[in-house]
Amino acid sequence: MIIVEKIRVFFDTTEVKTFRYYIIGYLVGCTLLAAIIIFYYFRTTNMLQKKIKQLNYSREATVKTILESAQSIEQQRSAVEAILSQNPDFKIAGYFKDLLSKLNLRNKEIQEAESTTTSEREDNYRETELNAKFDDMTMKELTELLQALEKNPRISTKRLDISKAKKNPKKIEVQITITTLLPKIEAS
């Protein structure tokens, strides 16, 4: 109670004019403090609202990109399904032999193109891979072979190794790996 008594004595002994200055100073201080608090509050909320708008915009852009890529993937998947449904029993080795005969490249083949390997994929397809080696080819013959392979949508070139021929430096040796997709066989 001593503190309350000291405050009461202070106010009783202070002149009215000085007391008014104290009250005005106190009110101005409180008003300035309230104005500073309100200013920082609105500044922070405005900054956070801008950040939220930026995050929403980038999120919408990301979702749009994901949806577009999903649509593109779905279109590619339906295109693959359409190609596979045209000839479900496609034989890559037979096609490759016929192509080599048509391009007169059977005599350049070192390794017979019969070595096919089939691997199961995570999706609903099997991947059949065929390896072939050629010797004494020209670049023209190679480009004709690659163009013919590119025209067939069932075939994709997985690996192509080109090196100088050991016998004839103007010719090349080629090792090529091509693949095709086949639908998975359902086990009954």
Protein Blocks (a to p, Z undefined) as FASTA:
>chain_A
ZZmmmmmmmmmmpcfklmmmmmmmmmmmmmmmmmmmmmmmmmmmmmmmmmmmmmmmmmmm
mmmmmmmmmmmmmmmmmmmmmmmmmmmmbcfklmmmmmmmmnopmmmpmbdckbccdddd
fblcdcdddddddehiafklmmmmmmmmmmpmkbccfbdcddddfklmkbccdddddddd
ddddddZZ
